[in-house]
Amino acid sequence: MLNFDDYKKLLDRQKNNQDVREEAIQYNVIRVFLQSIFQEYDIEATSKQERASIHDYLDYCGSYIDDKTRKLKKWTPDLVIAKNWNWDNIKNDVEYKCVVEVKSPFLDPITGQKPEEYKCLDEVKSHLMAKKNNKVILTDGVTWAFYDKEHALNPLYDPITLGEIEYEMKVSPFRKNPILVRGSGNRPIIKGLIWKQGKVETVENEVINDIFGKPLEYEKEPEEFGELIRKLQEFIV
């Protein structure tokens, strides 16, 4: 199982490599993290739809009417967590545990927003319409929210946040306080992530004092990360 430092490195790596696409966050961060916890389950990428007579997307996702074509379309999640995954889910019995909707914290974050303000709630609502799955996780890697059919768009728990978004700011001669720097599409430019800090603990014994001459300090993982692990294990059963 990944620890908090390893998890942070996965997201920070995407920023440092200038590859903050949603797809990269799905595969290189969220899928890797979840697989480290749920080694007994299959975690499959499903965001790209392909025509297949042996696969029923509606087992784990919902549908909507396209405003332009007025045709029924499927709204597939980014990841599916399942037991006995098989692409031919018509002939094979796949046990769906949960689906995951992933956003990039650098392009389309939910961090810093109230749950009712998330822009992707239509997607969550659609996923909850699936025939054989009733659980959805929404995450941008920093904030994690959990949904089920019974509670609909009301998160099952308070969203768990592991840090905050740091935005590019600039000084304006016309404003008292610094203002956001905006890029294409008037979107605020994100500078990076500020991760939560854990409590600093001190270890002291004769061996440490003999070697270092003083007690050693170390930082524990933030409580929120431990809570996230527990909620994931409780939610995906």
Residue frames as a rotation matrix with the C-alpha (Angstrom) as fourth column:
MET 1
0.579 0.815 0.000 0.00
0.815 -0.579 0.000 0.00
0.000 0.000 -1.000 0.00
LEU 2
-0.105 -0.608 0.787 1.32
0.529 -0.704 -0.474 3.45
0.842 0.367 0.396 -0.88
ASN 3
-0.164 0.022 -0.986 2.15
0.920 -0.357 -0.161 5.78
-0.355 -0.934 0.038 1.97
PHE 4
0.711 0.563 -0.422 1.37
0.427 -0.822 -0.377 9.50
-0.559 0.088 -0.824 1.89
ASP 5
0.000 -0.798 -0.603 4.80
-0.359 -0.563 0.745 10.53
-0.934 0.216 -0.286 0.62
ASP 6
-0.776 -0.276 0.567 4.59
0.339 0.576 0.744 8.07
-0.532 0.769 -0.353 -2.27
TYR 7
0.144 0.927 0.346 1.08
0.934 -0.012 -0.357 9.25
-0.327 0.375 -0.867 -3.09
LYS 8
0.613 0.031 -0.789 2.14
0.027 -0.999 -0.019 12.91
-0.789 -0.010 -0.614 -3.13
LYS 9
-0.438 -0.886 -0.149 5.04
-0.202 -0.065 0.977 12.05
-0.876 0.459 -0.150 -5.44
LEU 10
-0.421 0.345 0.839 2.65
0.810 0.560 0.176 10.55
-0.409 0.754 -0.514 -7.99
LEU 11
0.663 0.743 0.089 0.65
0.718 -0.599 -0.355 13.78
-0.210 0.299 -0.931 -8.31
ASP 12
0.517 -0.545 -0.660 3.67
-0.199 -0.827 0.526 16.08
-0.832 -0.141 -0.536 -8.00
ARG 13
-0.485 -0.709 0.513 5.37
0.313 0.407 0.858 14.10
-0.817 0.576 0.025 -10.78
GLN 14
0.098 0.596 0.797 2.54
0.985 0.054 -0.161 14.87
-0.139 0.801 -0.582 -13.20
LYS 15
0.918 0.213 -0.335 2.86
0.218 -0.976 -0.025 18.58
-0.333 -0.050 -0.942 -12.43
ASN 16
0.171 -0.949 -0.264 6.65
-0.257 -0.302 0.918 18.53
-0.951 -0.090 -0.295 -12.75
ASN 17
-0.578 -0.353 0.736 6.39
0.515 0.542 0.664 16.66
-0.633 0.763 -0.131 -16.09
GLN 18
-0.674 0.398 -0.622 3.83
-0.552 -0.831 0.066 19.21
-0.490 0.388 0.780 -17.31
ASP 19
-0.725 0.517 -0.455 1.39
-0.093 0.581 0.808 16.38
0.682 0.629 -0.373 -18.02
VAL 20
-0.884 0.440 0.158 -1.69
-0.227 -0.108 -0.968 17.21
-0.408 -0.892 0.195 -16.01
ARG 21
-0.510 0.715 -0.478 -4.25
-0.604 0.098 0.791 15.74
0.613 0.692 0.382 -18.41
GLU 22
0.232 0.711 0.664 -7.18
-0.965 0.254 0.066 14.03
-0.122 -0.656 0.745 -16.77
GLU 23
0.841 0.087 -0.534 -6.25
-0.275 0.919 -0.282 10.76
0.466 0.384 0.797 -18.48
ALA 24
-0.139 -0.975 -0.176 -2.73
-0.100 0.190 -0.977 10.92
0.985 -0.118 -0.124 -17.04
ILE 25
-0.469 0.052 0.882 -4.11
-0.864 -0.236 -0.445 11.50
0.185 -0.970 0.156 -13.53
GLN 26
0.627 0.778 0.035 -6.47
-0.777 0.621 0.101 8.52
0.057 -0.090 0.994 -13.99
TYR 27
0.789 -0.291 -0.542 -3.79
0.003 0.883 -0.470 6.05
0.615 0.369 0.697 -15.05
ASN 28
-0.069 -0.996 -0.063 -0.64
0.193 0.048 -0.980 7.26
0.979 -0.080 0.189 -13.30
VAL 29
-0.732 -0.171 0.659 -2.07
-0.530 -0.465 -0.709 8.37
0.428 -0.869 0.250 -9.96
ILE 30
-0.018 0.837 0.546 -5.57
-0.995 0.038 -0.090 7.22
-0.096 -0.545 0.833 -9.03
ARG 31
0.737 0.309 -0.601 -5.41
-0.448 0.889 -0.092 3.76
0.506 0.337 0.794 -10.58
VAL 32
-0.178 -0.896 -0.406 -1.96
-0.016 0.415 -0.910 3.07
0.984 -0.156 -0.089 -9.11
PHE 33
-0.694 -0.049 0.719 -3.06
-0.669 -0.327 -0.668 4.24
0.268 -0.944 0.195 -5.66
LEU 34
0.292 0.908 0.300 -6.30
-0.953 0.301 0.016 2.25
-0.076 -0.291 0.954 -5.63
GLN 35
0.602 -0.092 -0.793 -4.61
-0.279 0.906 -0.318 -0.90
0.748 0.413 0.520 -6.93
SER 36
-0.532 -0.847 0.006 -2.09
-0.248 0.149 -0.957 -0.69
0.810 -0.510 -0.290 -4.08
ILE 37
-0.541 0.431 0.723 -5.02
-0.822 -0.087 -0.563 -0.91
-0.180 -0.898 0.401 -1.64
PHE 38
0.422 0.828 0.369 -7.29
-0.615 0.561 -0.555 -3.35
-0.666 0.007 0.746 -3.50
GLN 39
-0.558 -0.764 -0.323 -4.92
-0.780 0.350 0.520 -5.91
-0.285 0.542 -0.791 -4.95
GLU 40
-0.686 0.346 0.641 -7.69
0.218 0.937 -0.273 -8.52
-0.695 -0.048 -0.718 -4.96
TYR 41
0.426 0.904 -0.040 -9.84
0.306 -0.186 -0.934 -6.50
-0.851 0.385 -0.356 -7.37
ASP 42
-0.255 -0.399 0.881 -9.56
0.966 -0.073 0.246 -5.48
-0.034 0.914 0.404 -11.00
ILE 43
0.167 0.261 -0.951 -9.33
0.230 -0.948 -0.220 -1.75
-0.959 -0.182 -0.218 -11.67
GLU 44
-0.237 -0.147 0.960 -10.09
0.917 0.291 0.271 -1.07
-0.320 0.945 0.065 -15.31
ALA 45
-0.760 -0.051 -0.648 -10.03
-0.116 -0.970 0.212 2.07
-0.639 0.237 0.732 -17.46
THR 46
-0.328 0.755 0.568 -13.41
0.854 0.494 -0.163 2.58
-0.403 0.432 -0.807 -19.13
SER 47
-0.132 0.311 -0.941 -13.60
0.031 -0.948 -0.318 6.24
-0.991 -0.071 0.115 -20.17
LYS 48
-0.625 -0.137 -0.768 -13.11
-0.726 -0.259 0.637 5.50
-0.286 0.956 0.062 -23.87
GLN 49
0.249 0.832 0.495 -16.11
-0.402 0.554 -0.729 3.81
-0.881 -0.018 0.473 -25.45
GLU 50
-0.810 -0.428 -0.401 -15.75
-0.555 0.335 0.762 1.19
-0.192 0.839 -0.509 -28.16
ARG 51
0.215 0.909 -0.358 -18.44
-0.963 0.259 0.079 -0.59
0.164 0.328 0.930 -30.09
ALA 52
-0.871 -0.485 -0.079 -18.75
-0.457 0.859 -0.231 -4.13
0.180 -0.166 -0.970 -28.83
SER 53
0.008 0.925 -0.381 -21.56
-0.552 0.322 0.769 -6.63
0.834 0.204 0.513 -29.10
ILE 54
0.077 -0.050 -0.996 -20.26
0.526 0.851 -0.002 -8.53
0.847 -0.523 0.092 -26.07
HIS 55
-0.780 -0.441 -0.444 -20.08
0.611 -0.384 -0.692 -5.55
0.135 -0.811 0.569 -23.69
ASP 56
0.319 0.922 0.220 -22.92
0.702 -0.386 0.599 -3.76
0.637 -0.037 -0.770 -21.92
TYR 57
-0.648 -0.613 0.451 -21.77
0.229 -0.722 -0.653 -0.36
0.726 -0.320 0.609 -20.62
LEU 58
-0.007 0.761 0.649 -25.06
-0.544 -0.547 0.636 0.19
0.839 -0.349 0.418 -18.84
ASP 59
0.382 0.032 -0.923 -24.12
0.587 0.763 0.270 -2.45
0.714 -0.645 0.273 -16.27
TYR 60
-0.041 -0.544 -0.838 -21.93
0.983 -0.171 0.063 0.17
-0.177 -0.821 0.542 -14.59
CYS 61
-0.934 -0.240 -0.264 -22.92
0.211 -0.968 0.134 3.54
-0.288 0.070 0.955 -16.07
GLY 62
0.022 0.985 -0.173 -25.96
0.387 -0.168 -0.907 5.57
-0.922 -0.047 -0.385 -17.01
SER 63
-0.435 -0.086 0.896 -27.08
0.899 -0.096 0.427 7.44
0.050 0.992 0.119 -20.11
TYR 64
-0.267 0.351 -0.897 -28.31
0.188 -0.894 -0.406 10.84
-0.945 -0.277 0.173 -21.22
ILE 65
0.588 0.507 0.630 -29.98
0.746 -0.039 -0.665 12.53
-0.312 0.861 -0.401 -24.19
ASP 66
-0.554 -0.828 0.089 -27.53
0.775 -0.474 0.418 14.49
-0.304 0.300 0.904 -26.33
ASP 67
-0.037 0.566 -0.823 -28.79
0.188 -0.805 -0.562 18.07
-0.982 -0.175 -0.077 -26.68
LYS 68
-0.433 -0.219 -0.874 -27.72
-0.706 -0.520 0.480 18.33
-0.560 0.825 0.071 -30.33
THR 69
-0.859 0.010 -0.512 -28.54
-0.385 0.645 0.660 14.91
0.337 0.764 -0.550 -31.77
ARG 70
0.033 0.881 0.471 -31.34
-0.999 0.010 0.052 14.06
0.041 -0.473 0.880 -29.29
LYS 71
0.308 -0.008 -0.951 -29.92
-0.254 0.963 -0.091 10.54
0.917 0.270 0.295 -29.24
LEU 72
0.972 0.048 0.232 -29.34
-0.235 0.294 0.926 8.40
-0.023 -0.955 0.297 -26.17
LYS 73
0.243 -0.953 -0.179 -25.67
-0.329 0.092 -0.940 8.28
0.913 0.287 -0.291 -25.18
LYS 74
0.678 -0.116 -0.726 -23.76
0.628 0.605 0.489 6.43
0.382 -0.788 0.483 -22.48
TRP 75
0.589 -0.499 0.636 -21.79
-0.586 -0.805 -0.088 8.38
0.556 -0.321 -0.767 -19.89
THR 76
0.602 -0.385 -0.700 -18.95
0.418 0.898 -0.135 6.07
0.681 -0.211 0.701 -18.97
PRO 77
0.944 -0.331 -0.014 -16.86
-0.131 -0.410 0.903 6.51
-0.304 -0.850 -0.430 -15.80
ASP 78
0.390 -0.882 -0.264 -13.08
-0.882 -0.276 -0.383 6.71
0.265 0.382 -0.885 -15.87
LEU 79
-0.752 -0.644 -0.141 -12.36
-0.547 0.729 -0.412 3.61
0.368 -0.233 -0.900 -13.80
VAL 80
0.515 0.844 -0.148 -14.31
-0.602 0.479 0.639 0.53
0.611 -0.240 0.755 -12.75
ILE 81
-0.619 -0.608 0.497 -13.41
-0.784 0.441 -0.436 -1.47
0.046 -0.660 -0.750 -9.66
ALA 82
0.495 0.821 -0.284 -14.70
-0.831 0.543 0.123 -5.03
0.255 0.175 0.951 -10.01
LYS 83
-0.260 -0.473 0.842 -14.19
-0.567 0.781 0.264 -8.66
-0.782 -0.408 -0.471 -9.18
ASN 84
-0.217 0.080 0.973 -13.86
0.539 0.841 0.051 -11.14
-0.814 0.536 -0.225 -12.04
TRP 85
0.111 0.202 -0.973 -13.67
-0.534 -0.814 -0.229 -8.38
-0.838 0.545 0.017 -14.68
ASN 86
-0.453 -0.201 0.869 -14.31
0.618 0.631 0.468 -9.60
-0.643 0.749 -0.161 -18.20
TRP 87
-0.883 0.093 -0.461 -14.95
-0.342 -0.800 0.493 -7.48
-0.323 0.593 0.738 -21.29
ASP 88
-0.530 0.757 -0.381 -17.69
-0.075 0.406 0.911 -9.90
0.845 0.511 -0.159 -22.22
ASN 89
-0.953 0.179 0.246 -19.90
-0.268 -0.114 -0.957 -8.92
-0.143 -0.977 0.157 -19.32
ILE 90
-0.041 0.956 -0.291 -22.97
-0.973 0.028 0.229 -10.32
0.227 0.293 0.929 -21.03
LYS 91
0.436 0.140 -0.889 -21.93
-0.190 0.980 0.061 -13.95
0.880 0.142 0.453 -20.76
ASN 92
-0.367 -0.679 -0.635 -19.71
0.576 0.370 -0.729 -13.52
0.730 -0.634 0.255 -17.71
ASP 93
0.715 0.654 -0.246 -20.83
0.552 -0.313 0.773 -12.50
0.429 -0.688 -0.585 -14.25
VAL 94
-0.409 -0.832 0.375 -18.82
0.405 -0.533 -0.743 -9.43
0.818 -0.152 0.555 -13.23
GLU 95
0.356 0.469 -0.808 -19.17
0.931 -0.105 0.349 -8.22
0.078 -0.877 -0.474 -9.65
TYR 96
0.017 -0.304 0.953 -19.06
0.346 -0.892 -0.291 -4.43
0.938 0.334 0.090 -9.72
LYS 97
-0.160 -0.178 -0.971 -17.75
0.987 -0.004 -0.162 -2.78
0.025 -0.984 0.176 -6.55
CYS 98
0.339 0.166 -0.926 -17.60
0.343 -0.938 -0.042 0.86
-0.876 -0.303 -0.375 -7.55
VAL 99
0.410 -0.314 0.856 -16.88
0.846 -0.219 -0.486 3.28
0.341 0.924 0.176 -10.39
VAL 100
-0.010 -0.539 -0.842 -14.53
0.687 -0.615 0.385 6.26
-0.726 -0.575 0.376 -10.17
GLU 101
0.772 0.206 0.601 -14.92
0.571 -0.640 -0.514 9.64
0.279 0.740 -0.612 -11.84
VAL 102
0.046 -0.898 -0.437 -11.54
0.889 -0.163 0.428 11.40
-0.456 -0.408 0.791 -12.02
LYS 103
0.956 0.138 0.259 -10.77
0.239 -0.878 -0.415 15.07
0.170 0.458 -0.872 -12.52
SER 104
-0.010 -0.996 0.092 -7.40
0.765 -0.067 -0.641 16.78
0.644 0.064 0.762 -12.86
PRO 105
0.408 0.154 -0.900 -6.59
0.830 -0.474 0.295 18.98
-0.381 -0.867 -0.321 -9.84
PHE 106
-0.545 -0.723 -0.425 -4.64
0.413 -0.672 0.614 21.24
-0.730 0.159 0.665 -12.19
LEU 107
-0.963 0.195 0.186 -7.30
0.116 -0.325 0.939 21.65
0.243 0.926 0.290 -14.87
ASP 108
-0.140 0.986 0.085 -10.72
-0.305 -0.125 0.944 20.93
0.942 0.106 0.319 -13.39
PRO 109
-0.905 -0.367 -0.214 -10.42
0.064 0.381 -0.922 20.71
0.420 -0.849 -0.321 -9.60
ILE 110
0.296 0.946 -0.131 -13.21
0.332 0.026 0.943 20.01
0.896 -0.322 -0.307 -7.15
THR 111
-0.185 -0.466 -0.865 -10.91
0.977 0.004 -0.211 20.94
0.102 -0.885 0.455 -4.24
GLY 112
-0.953 -0.179 -0.243 -11.98
0.239 -0.940 -0.242 24.19
-0.185 -0.289 0.939 -2.62
GLN 113
-0.575 0.818 0.007 -15.61
-0.500 -0.358 0.788 23.83
0.647 0.450 0.615 -3.72
LYS 114
-0.361 0.594 0.719 -18.67
-0.746 0.279 -0.605 22.83
-0.559 -0.755 0.342 -1.75
PRO 115
-0.744 0.041 0.667 -20.10
0.230 0.953 0.198 19.42
-0.628 0.300 -0.718 -2.77
GLU 116
0.286 0.945 0.161 -23.23
0.575 -0.035 -0.818 21.05
-0.767 0.326 -0.553 -4.20
GLU 117
0.556 -0.137 -0.820 -21.03
-0.500 -0.843 -0.198 23.24
-0.664 0.520 -0.537 -6.41
TYR 118
-0.417 -0.735 0.535 -19.13
0.038 0.574 0.818 20.42
-0.908 0.362 -0.211 -8.13
LYS 119
-0.214 0.293 -0.932 -19.47
-0.868 -0.495 0.044 20.91
-0.448 0.818 0.360 -11.88
CYS 120
-0.709 -0.182 -0.681 -19.53
-0.561 0.732 0.388 17.18
0.428 0.657 -0.621 -12.62
LEU 121
-0.604 0.516 0.608 -22.59
-0.477 0.377 -0.794 16.16
-0.639 -0.769 0.018 -10.60
ASP 122
0.407 0.740 -0.536 -24.47
-0.887 0.179 -0.426 15.26
-0.220 0.649 0.729 -13.80
GLU 123
-0.143 -0.560 -0.816 -21.83
-0.645 0.678 -0.352 12.60
0.751 0.476 -0.458 -14.43
VAL 124
-0.935 -0.174 0.308 -22.14
-0.353 0.496 -0.793 11.25
-0.015 -0.851 -0.526 -10.88
LYS 125
-0.142 0.975 0.172 -25.93
-0.707 0.022 -0.707 11.17
-0.693 -0.222 0.686 -11.24
SER 126
0.387 0.248 -0.888 -25.63
-0.882 0.380 -0.278 9.27
0.269 0.891 0.366 -14.50
HIS 127
-0.566 -0.688 -0.454 -23.23
-0.492 0.724 -0.483 6.70
0.661 -0.050 -0.748 -13.04
LEU 128
-0.815 0.297 0.498 -25.70
-0.417 0.297 -0.859 6.05
-0.403 -0.908 -0.118 -10.20
MET 129
0.224 0.923 -0.312 -28.26
-0.908 0.082 -0.410 4.99
-0.353 0.375 0.857 -12.83
ALA 130
-0.572 -0.560 -0.599 -26.25
-0.755 0.645 0.118 1.86
0.320 0.520 -0.792 -13.68
LYS 131
0.395 0.781 -0.485 -28.00
-0.558 0.623 0.549 -1.51
0.730 0.054 0.681 -13.67
LYS 132
0.677 -0.166 -0.717 -25.44
0.413 0.892 0.183 -3.41
0.609 -0.420 0.673 -11.60
ASN 133
-0.489 -0.827 -0.276 -23.43
0.748 -0.235 -0.621 -0.80
0.449 -0.510 0.734 -9.73
ASN 134
0.606 0.787 0.114 -24.62
0.587 -0.539 0.604 1.61
0.537 -0.299 -0.789 -7.05
LYS 135
0.589 -0.470 -0.657 -21.45
0.511 -0.413 0.754 3.31
-0.626 -0.780 -0.004 -5.82
VAL 136
0.634 -0.391 0.667 -19.42
0.492 -0.461 -0.739 6.22
0.597 0.796 -0.100 -7.22
ILE 137
0.221 -0.645 -0.732 -16.21
0.740 -0.379 0.556 7.89
-0.636 -0.664 0.393 -6.11
LEU 138
0.832 -0.034 0.553 -15.44
0.363 -0.721 -0.591 11.39
0.419 0.692 -0.588 -7.35
THR 139
0.527 -0.713 -0.462 -11.86
0.513 -0.165 0.842 12.64
-0.677 -0.681 0.279 -6.95
ASP 140
0.909 -0.413 0.044 -9.31
-0.213 -0.553 -0.806 15.08
0.357 0.723 -0.591 -8.31
GLY 141
0.198 -0.862 -0.466 -6.58
0.459 0.502 -0.733 13.34
0.866 -0.069 0.495 -6.32
VAL 142
-0.807 -0.431 0.403 -6.68
-0.098 -0.575 -0.812 15.95
0.582 -0.695 0.422 -3.57
THR 143
-0.456 0.755 0.471 -10.34
-0.831 -0.171 -0.530 15.75
-0.319 -0.633 0.706 -2.58
TRP 144
-0.930 0.186 -0.317 -12.31
0.049 0.917 0.396 12.49
0.364 0.353 -0.862 -2.44
ALA 145
-0.410 0.872 0.268 -16.14
-0.879 -0.299 -0.371 12.27
-0.243 -0.387 0.889 -2.32
PHE 146
-0.994 0.065 0.092 -18.25
0.071 0.995 0.067 9.11
-0.087 0.073 -0.993 -1.98
TYR 147
-0.372 0.911 -0.179 -21.77
-0.923 -0.383 -0.034 8.56
-0.100 0.153 0.983 -3.36
ASP 148
-0.938 0.186 0.291 -24.32
0.215 0.974 0.071 5.75
-0.270 0.129 -0.954 -3.45
LYS 149
-0.625 0.740 0.248 -27.81
0.322 -0.045 0.946 5.32
0.711 0.671 -0.211 -4.89
GLU 150
0.049 0.693 -0.719 -29.52
0.974 0.125 0.187 5.64
0.219 -0.710 -0.670 -1.53
HIS 151
0.063 -0.107 -0.992 -28.05
0.606 -0.786 0.123 9.09
-0.793 -0.609 0.015 -0.82
ALA 152
0.775 0.281 0.566 -27.96
0.632 -0.322 -0.705 10.22
-0.016 0.904 -0.428 -4.48
LEU 153
0.287 -0.680 0.675 -25.94
0.400 -0.556 -0.729 13.45
0.871 0.479 0.112 -4.87
ASN 154
0.739 -0.106 0.666 -25.47
-0.623 -0.485 0.614 13.87
0.258 -0.868 -0.425 -1.13
PRO 155
-0.186 -0.894 -0.407 -22.00
-0.548 0.438 -0.712 12.51
0.816 0.091 -0.572 -0.30
LEU 156
0.486 0.359 -0.797 -22.11
0.292 0.793 0.535 9.49
0.823 -0.493 0.281 1.99
TYR 157
0.255 -0.477 -0.841 -19.38
0.930 -0.116 0.348 11.08
-0.264 -0.871 0.415 4.15
ASP 158
0.786 -0.162 -0.597 -17.92
-0.169 -0.985 0.045 14.56
-0.595 0.066 -0.801 4.33
PRO 159
0.860 -0.510 -0.027 -15.44
0.078 0.182 -0.980 14.81
0.505 0.841 0.196 1.42
ILE 160
0.644 -0.729 -0.233 -11.87
0.505 0.176 0.845 14.07
-0.575 -0.662 0.481 2.49
THR 161
0.924 -0.334 0.185 -9.32
-0.084 -0.651 -0.754 16.69
0.373 0.682 -0.630 1.45
LEU 162
0.576 -0.787 -0.221 -5.58
0.811 0.517 0.274 16.07
-0.102 -0.337 0.936 1.53
GLY 163
-0.564 -0.783 -0.262 -4.47
0.716 -0.621 0.318 19.61
-0.412 -0.008 0.911 0.70
GLU 164
0.468 0.694 -0.547 -5.39
0.252 -0.698 -0.670 22.72
-0.847 0.176 -0.502 -1.21
ILE 165
0.468 -0.231 0.853 -4.85
0.874 -0.022 -0.485 24.30
0.131 0.973 0.192 -4.61
GLU 166
-0.066 -0.543 -0.837 -2.21
0.431 -0.772 0.467 27.03
-0.900 -0.330 0.285 -4.93
TYR 167
0.700 0.435 0.567 -3.15
0.697 -0.242 -0.675 29.56
-0.156 0.867 -0.472 -7.61
GLU 168
-0.473 -0.788 0.393 -0.91
0.858 -0.514 0.002 31.98
0.200 0.339 0.919 -9.51
MET 169
0.578 0.625 -0.524 -1.50
0.736 -0.677 0.004 35.50
-0.352 -0.388 -0.851 -8.18
LYS 170
-0.360 -0.683 0.636 -0.45
0.815 -0.562 -0.142 38.97
0.455 0.467 0.759 -9.31
VAL 171
-0.380 0.153 -0.912 -0.53
0.599 -0.710 -0.369 42.48
-0.705 -0.687 0.178 -7.92
SER 172
0.009 0.468 0.884 -2.90
0.918 -0.354 0.178 44.90
0.396 0.810 -0.432 -9.64
PRO 173
-0.921 -0.376 0.101 -2.54
0.321 -0.880 -0.350 48.70
0.220 -0.290 0.931 -9.32
PHE 174
-0.448 0.838 0.310 -6.33
-0.510 -0.525 0.682 48.87
0.734 0.148 0.663 -9.24
ARG 175
0.574 0.647 -0.502 -6.90
0.024 0.600 0.800 46.31
0.818 -0.471 0.329 -6.46
LYS 176
0.475 -0.356 0.805 -5.93
-0.868 -0.340 0.362 46.28
0.145 -0.871 -0.470 -2.82
ASN 177
0.283 -0.308 0.908 -5.32
-0.401 0.823 0.403 42.52
-0.872 -0.478 0.109 -2.74
PRO 178
-0.779 -0.600 -0.182 -3.53
-0.446 0.327 0.833 40.27
-0.440 0.731 -0.522 -5.28
ILE 179
0.338 0.912 -0.231 -5.75
-0.811 0.158 -0.563 38.83
-0.477 0.378 0.793 -8.01
LEU 180
0.375 -0.113 0.920 -5.81
0.200 0.979 0.039 35.51
-0.905 0.169 0.390 -9.85
VAL 181
-0.532 -0.524 -0.665 -3.73
-0.663 -0.232 0.712 35.06
-0.528 0.819 -0.224 -12.99
ARG 182
0.415 0.790 0.451 -5.94
-0.198 0.562 -0.803 33.61
-0.888 0.244 0.390 -15.69
GLY 183
-0.726 -0.669 0.158 -5.05
-0.058 0.288 0.956 31.66
-0.685 0.685 -0.248 -18.80
SER 184
-0.895 0.382 -0.232 -6.99
-0.237 0.034 0.971 30.45
0.378 0.924 0.060 -21.83
GLY 185
-0.193 0.927 -0.322 -10.73
0.433 0.375 0.819 30.38
0.880 0.019 -0.474 -21.40
ASN 186
0.089 0.158 0.983 -10.35
-0.602 -0.778 0.180 32.73
0.793 -0.608 0.026 -18.42
ARG 187
0.757 0.157 -0.635 -9.34
0.266 0.813 0.518 29.72
0.597 -0.560 0.574 -16.33
PRO 188
0.767 -0.512 0.386 -7.26
-0.629 -0.482 0.610 30.46
-0.126 -0.711 -0.692 -13.19
ILE 189
0.268 -0.774 -0.574 -3.69
-0.369 0.468 -0.803 29.22
0.890 0.427 -0.160 -13.53
ILE 190
0.992 0.106 0.076 -2.77
-0.115 0.446 0.887 26.68
0.060 -0.889 0.455 -10.86
LYS 191
0.296 -0.946 0.129 0.75
-0.895 -0.323 -0.309 26.95
0.335 -0.024 -0.942 -9.47
GLY 192
-0.640 -0.523 -0.562 0.78
-0.282 0.841 -0.462 23.71
0.714 -0.137 -0.686 -7.51
LEU 193
0.456 0.760 -0.463 -0.59
0.152 0.446 0.882 21.76
0.877 -0.472 0.088 -4.57
ILE 194
-0.383 -0.491 0.782 -0.15
-0.750 -0.329 -0.574 22.51
0.539 -0.807 -0.242 -0.87
TRP 195
-0.089 0.315 -0.945 -0.37
0.155 0.941 0.299 19.21
0.984 -0.120 -0.133 0.99
LYS 196
0.812 0.407 0.419 -1.58
-0.380 -0.177 0.908 18.81
0.443 -0.896 0.011 4.56
GLN 197
-0.310 -0.949 0.058 1.09
-0.564 0.135 -0.815 18.29
0.765 -0.285 -0.577 7.17
GLY 198
0.413 0.388 -0.824 1.10
0.367 0.757 0.540 15.59
0.833 -0.526 0.171 9.82
LYS 199
0.962 -0.060 0.267 1.94
-0.268 -0.408 0.873 15.98
0.057 -0.911 -0.408 13.48
VAL 200
0.104 -0.989 -0.109 5.62
-0.482 0.046 -0.875 16.13
0.870 0.143 -0.471 14.42
GLU 201
0.980 0.182 -0.085 6.61
-0.036 0.576 0.817 13.40
0.197 -0.797 0.571 16.88
THR 202
0.194 -0.944 0.268 9.80
-0.920 -0.270 -0.283 13.01
0.340 -0.192 -0.921 18.87
VAL 203
0.858 -0.042 -0.512 11.69
0.128 0.983 0.133 9.75
0.497 -0.180 0.849 19.44
GLU 204
0.188 -0.804 0.564 14.23
-0.846 -0.424 -0.324 9.58
0.500 -0.417 -0.760 22.22
ASN 205
0.998 -0.006 -0.055 16.23
0.036 0.825 0.564 6.68
0.042 -0.565 0.824 23.65
GLU 206
0.505 -0.863 -0.014 19.80
-0.102 -0.075 0.992 5.84
-0.857 -0.500 -0.126 24.65
VAL 207
-0.008 -0.512 0.859 20.81
0.829 0.477 0.292 4.54
-0.560 0.714 0.421 21.20
ILE 208
0.566 0.290 0.772 19.52
0.725 -0.621 -0.298 7.66
0.393 0.728 -0.562 19.42
ASN 209
0.978 -0.207 -0.021 21.18
-0.164 -0.829 0.534 9.92
-0.128 -0.519 -0.845 21.98
ASP 210
0.287 -0.924 0.254 24.51
0.215 0.321 0.922 8.07
-0.934 -0.210 0.290 21.61
ILE 211
-0.092 -0.310 0.946 24.43
0.957 0.236 0.171 8.31
-0.276 0.921 0.275 17.81
PHE 212
0.123 0.272 0.955 22.87
0.719 -0.687 0.103 11.74
0.684 0.674 -0.280 17.23
GLY 213
-0.818 -0.524 -0.238 23.32
0.525 -0.511 -0.681 13.42
0.235 -0.682 0.693 20.57
LYS 214
-0.770 0.636 -0.046 19.69
-0.557 -0.706 -0.436 14.56
-0.310 -0.311 0.899 20.63
PRO 215
-0.150 0.802 0.578 16.13
0.172 0.597 -0.784 13.26
-0.974 -0.018 -0.227 20.15
LEU 216
-0.965 -0.115 0.235 14.93
0.239 -0.020 0.971 12.71
-0.107 0.993 0.047 16.57
GLU 217
-0.259 0.906 -0.336 11.84
-0.384 -0.415 -0.825 14.33
-0.887 -0.084 0.455 15.14
TYR 218
-0.955 0.040 0.294 9.68
0.281 0.444 0.851 12.86
-0.096 0.895 -0.435 12.40
GLU 219
-0.587 0.778 -0.223 6.43
-0.782 -0.616 -0.089 13.85
-0.207 0.122 0.971 10.74
LYS 220
-0.556 0.502 0.663 3.51
0.231 0.859 -0.457 11.46
-0.798 -0.100 -0.594 10.90
GLU 221
-0.784 0.392 0.481 1.11
0.520 -0.008 0.854 11.07
0.339 0.920 -0.198 8.01
PRO 222
-0.771 0.562 0.300 -1.80
-0.615 -0.778 -0.125 13.52
0.163 -0.281 0.946 8.21
GLU 223
-0.617 0.593 0.518 -4.92
-0.146 0.560 -0.815 12.08
-0.773 -0.579 -0.260 9.79
GLU 224
0.246 0.779 -0.577 -6.88
-0.744 -0.229 -0.627 12.75
-0.621 0.584 0.523 6.60
PHE 225
-0.262 -0.395 -0.881 -4.80
-0.887 0.458 0.058 10.25
0.381 0.796 -0.470 4.62
GLY 226
-0.993 -0.067 0.102 -5.45
-0.108 0.864 -0.491 7.50
-0.055 -0.498 -0.865 7.14
GLU 227
-0.275 0.961 0.011 -9.12
-0.260 -0.064 -0.963 8.40
-0.926 -0.267 0.268 7.11
LEU 228
0.102 0.271 -0.957 -9.15
-0.983 -0.118 -0.138 8.16
-0.151 0.955 0.254 3.31
ILE 229
-0.746 -0.434 -0.505 -7.71
-0.510 0.860 0.014 4.65
0.429 0.268 -0.863 3.41
ARG 230
-0.875 0.438 0.205 -10.29
0.078 0.546 -0.834 3.58
-0.477 -0.714 -0.512 5.99
LYS 231
-0.020 0.922 -0.386 -13.21
-0.513 -0.341 -0.788 5.07
-0.858 0.182 0.480 4.07
LEU 232
-0.158 -0.103 -0.982 -12.09
-0.969 0.208 0.134 3.46
0.190 0.973 -0.133 0.83
GLN 233
-0.927 -0.247 -0.283 -11.85
-0.195 0.960 -0.200 0.06
0.321 -0.130 -0.938 2.51
GLU 234
-0.653 0.754 0.072 -15.25
0.057 0.143 -0.988 0.56
-0.755 -0.641 -0.136 4.13
PHE 235
0.026 0.688 -0.726 -16.88
-0.723 -0.488 -0.488 1.80
-0.690 0.537 0.485 0.92
ILE 236
0.078 -0.093 -0.993 -15.48
-0.903 0.415 -0.110 -0.78
0.422 0.905 -0.052 -1.47
VAL 237
-0.553 -0.194 0.810 -16.46
-0.617 0.749 -0.242 -4.14
-0.560 -0.634 -0.534 0.01
